[in-house]
C-alpha cells in the first residue's frame, strides 16, 4: 500500500541530523522511508537501522516493520553500490530526497573529502534526476553548512555562494562544490546551511560529542586555560532541533528552492560570552584568550578548530526564519541543558536514548 505522503529517500540516517529528521518523519508524517546505509548487505543495513530506531523512538510508538526500509549503499561507489534493479525501483517510487550524509572531518585530504562530499552528492543527484525525469520526484533537500562562506567577513547572505572565497579546510571547500552540483542539476532543490550543531535545546540530548564539545570537555577538566582566538569574534551555534525542524518543513510544506541559513545569526555569542557560559557551568575561571602564534600548546590542543575562534562574519537568516520559522533560542537559554546532559552522559560514555531524554526534559 502506498503512503499518502509518498516515499522519501534519506541518506545519513545514522548521523546526528539524519536521525533527528528520521524521528520527526516517523512521528509527524506518513512518509515511507528508504534509508541508504553503509553496510555489507541489505540485511545488515536493516539491522543497523532497527537498532537505531530503538534509541530514537519510544517502544510503544516505534513504527511497524517496513515503514523504514534500509538498503546497503556506498556514496563513494558509482551508482551508490546499488543493484540496477534496486536503483530502478527507487527512481520509480521516490517522491522526496533528503541528502544528509557527508564527512564532517576538517582534516581529510582534499581527494578523500571530494570522494565523499562531492562525488557522493553527484551520485545521489543522478538517482534523483532519474526520478525527476520520470515525474516521480517532487523535491530534493541537501544539508550543507553555513561555513561554505569560508574566510569571508561581514554579512553573508543566503543568496551568496561561490564568490571566490578562501577556505579554512577541505570540509568547507567540498561542501560548496557539492552545492554547485545541486544548483546545476535542475532539480527542485533546497539547500540547508546549518552552523555549528549542538544538542537538543530542551533536553540537551546529543548523539555526537564533537566539534565544540571536546574543547568544552577539556575546559571542564582544567585542560584549556588559554584559547587561541579573538574574544570579540562570534561562534555561531544552533541546536539540532532547529535544524531538524527546518528540514521537516522543507519535506512536508510547499516545495521551496534556494539556500537557507539555519543559524543563530545576530544572536550568535562572542567567544568571550561562550567562555563565560562555560565558566559558570563548571564553576571555573574563564579561559584567557591569546592571539594566533602566542601559545603553541593552546593551538595544538585546539587543532582544526583554531580558525573558528577567529571568524569575522555574521550569517543572515531572513529566508529561513520567514519561510521555515527557523528561529533558534539564544544559546545562553539552553547552554545549561547542553552541559547538564553532557555531564550526565559522561561526554558520550553513558548516553541516554533520545526517547528517554525527551520524556524527561532538562530545563535550565
N, C-alpha and C positions, 0 to 999 in steps of 0.2 A: 504493500500500500504506500502511495506517495504522500510525503508530508505536505501539508498546506503551505509551509514556508519554503519548501524545496530542499535541495541538498547543498551543503556548504563544505567546501574542501579547506581544511585547516592544516597549515604547516607550523611546526614549532609548538605543538600542543603540550609537550613535556617541558617547555621553558616557562619562565615566570609569567610573562604577559600572556602567552598562549593558553596556559592552564587557567588563568583568571577569566579569559574570554570564554573558554570551553565551559566553565562552571556557569557563566551567565547564559550562554546559549541553551544549556540544558534546563536552567531554572526559568528562563524568561522568553524562550522562543520554542517553536515546534520544528526547527530545522533537523533534518537527518544530517549527521556529521561524518565525514570521511577524514580521518587524521592520517597524514603521511608521517611515519615514524621510522627512525633509523633502527633497524633490527635485521636479523639474519633472514627471517621469512615472515609471512603474514601472521602465522600463529604466535610467534614471539612478539611481533608488534602489537597484537591484540592483548596478549598477556601483560605487556608493559603498560598499555593504556588502561586496562581494567584495574591494575594496581594503582595507577594514578587517580582513577575515579574514587577509590577507597579513601584517598587523602582529601579529595576536593569536596565530595558531596556526602551529606549525612546518610547513614544506612537506609533510613526509611524513605528517602526520596531519590535514591540512585536510579538511573534510567534502566529500563528493560534492556536486556542484552540485544544488540542490534541497532540501537539508536546511535551509538558511536562505533563506527567500523574503522579499524586500523589497517593500513596497508604498509608493508615494508617498503621503504624508499630511501634514496640517497641523492641529495641535492648535487653532489659532485659527479654524478654519473649521467651520461647522455640519456634522455628520456626518463630521468629520475630513477632509473633502475626498475621501472615498471614493465610488466609484460605488455606487448601490443594490445592484447585483449583487455587488460585492466585499464590501460590508457584510453582505449576507445570507449569503454563503458563510462569512464569519468567524463570524457568530453561530451558524451550524450546525455549526462544527467546533472552535472553540477550547475547550480544557478548562482553561486557566490564563491569567491575565493578570498581567504584571509591568509596572507603570507607573513608569518611572524618569525620563521626560522632564520637564523643567522649566527655567525660567530661574532661575539661581542668582545673578543680579545683585542686589546690595544697594541699588542706586541707581535702579532703574526707577521711574517714576511709578506710582502705585497702579493706575490703569486699565490700563496696559500689563502690569504684573505679574499682574493678575487675568485678563487675556485668556489668558495662557499657563498659569499655575499653577492657576487656579480653573476657568475655562471649559473649558480643555483637559482637566482632570480630569473635569469634568462630561460631556464628550463621550465619553471613554473609559468612564466608568461606564454611560452609556446603552447603548453597544455591549455591554459585559459583562452588563448586566441583561437584554438580549435573549437572550444565550446562556444565562444562568442560567434564564430563564423557559422555554427550550426543553429544559432538562435537560442541557445540554452542559457548561456551566462548573462546575468544581469548586472553584476558589479564585481569589482576587484578592489581589495583593500590591502595596502602594503604598509608594514611597520618599518619606519626608517629611524632617524634620530635628528633632533634639533641641531646637533653638532655637525651636520653636513655644512653648516655655516663656516666651519673651520676656524681660521685665525682672524676672521673679520672682527671689526669693532663697531660700536654704535647699535642702532636699532635694526634688527633683522626681520624682514617681512616674510609672511607665509608664502608670498608670491616669488620670493627670491630662490634661486637655485645655483647654477654654476656661473659665478661672476669672476672666475679666475682666482679664487681664494686659495691660500695655502692651507695645509692640514697638519694637525698635531700627530697623527698616526694613520696607519693603514685602515683602521676601522672607519674613521670619518671619510676617507677618500673613497673606499669601496662602497659605502652606503650611498654616497652621492652618485657614483657610477651606476649603482642598481636603480636609483631613481630615474636616471636618464633612460634606461631600458623600458621602464614602465611608461613614462611620459611619451616615448616614441612609439609605443605599441598600438595606440589607437583604442585601447580598452577603456571602458567606463571606470576609471581608476581614481581612488582616493589614497593619498599618502599621509600617514600619521607620523608626526615627528615628536616623540617624547624627549624630555631632557633626562636627567639622572633619575632613574626609577627606584623608589624605596617601597617599603611595605604598606599595607592597608592603613588608611588614615584613621579608621575606627579601632581596629584590633591590634594593629602593628604587625600582623602576620606577614611573613615573607618566606619564600622558598629559597631565595638567593641572597646569601650574606656576602655580597661582593661590592665592588666599586667603593662607595663612601662608607660602607660598614666596616671594612677592615681597618682604615685609619682611626675610626671611632673606637673600635675594639682596642687597638693599640694605645690610644689615648687613655682609655679606661684603665689600662694596665700600667700606666705611667711610662709608656714607651715612645710617646710622641710629644716631648716637651717643646719642640720648635716645629713650625710649619713653614716650608719654603713657598711663600705666596704673599700676595697683596691683601692686607686685611680689608681693604675697601672694595675689592673685586667681588662680584656676585657668583654664587654657585647655584644654578637653577636645579631645583629638586621637585619631583612630582610623585604623589603616591600612586601605587599600581591600580587602585580602584578608579581613579580618574581616567587613566589610560584605557582600562578595560571597558569602562562605561562609554567612552568615546567610540571605541571600536564597535561596541554593541549597537550604538546609534547608527553607525555607518552601514551595518549589515541589516538592520530592520527598519530604518527610516527611509526617507526619499534617497534615491541614488544621487550621490554628490561626487564631484571630482575636485582635483587640486590638492594642495597640501594644507595640513592643519598642525599647528604647534600645540602640543599638549604639554604645557609648561606652567611654571609659576609666574613667569614674566616680570611685571613690575613688583610683584610680591617676593621675588627671589631674595633670600637673605645674603648679606655680605659674608665673607669668610669670618670676619670678626664676630658677627651675630651668631653664626653657626658655632663658633668656638665657645661663645658664652653659653649657648644652649647645652653644649656637651659638658662644659664645666659644671653647670647647675645639675645636670642629670647624674653626674658621677661625683659630685661634691669635691671638686678639684679646682685648682687654679687654672685659668685659661692658658692655652699654649702661647708662646711668643712667636710672632711672625718675623721671618728673615727674608732678605732678598735672595733671588736666584744666584748661586755661586758663593753664598756666605756660609753655608753649613752643608758640607758634603755628606755627612751622616744622615741628616734630615732628608736630603734629596734622594739618597739611596733608599731610605726607608719608604718614602712616598712613591718612588718609582715612576710608572707611567701616568700617575695622577698629577704630577707636578704642574703640567701645563693648565690643568683645570682649576688650579688655585690662583690663576692669573688671567682668567677670561675677562675681556673688556667689552662684552656685548650684552644686549637685552633682546629677548625674543618677543616679538609682537604676536598676540594670540587672539585677535579680534574675530577672525573667521571661526576658530574653534569654539570660542565662547558664545558667539551669536548663533551659529548653526548647530552646534553639538551640545551646548551647555557645559563645556569642559572647563569648569572653574574650580581648581583645587583649593582647599583651605590653606591658610598661611602655615608654613612649616612649624612655627612656634606653637601652634594649637595642637598638632599631633605628634611632635617630636618626642614628648614623654612616653606616648604609647609605643612608638618605634623602639625606644631604648628599653622600655619595660619588657616588651616581648623578646627583644634580643637577649636580655639577661636571663629571662625565664627559659628561653630555648638554648641557653649557653652558646649563643652565637652560632647556632646551627647544629650543635651536637645532640640536642634533645628536642627536636621540633615537635610542635603540636599540629595535628591535622587541621587543614583550613576550616573544615566544617565545625570542628570543636571550638576553634578560636572565635568563629563568628557567633556561636551560641553564647560566648562569654566575652562580650566586647570590653576592651580595656580603655577606659576613658582617662583623660589627663587629669 
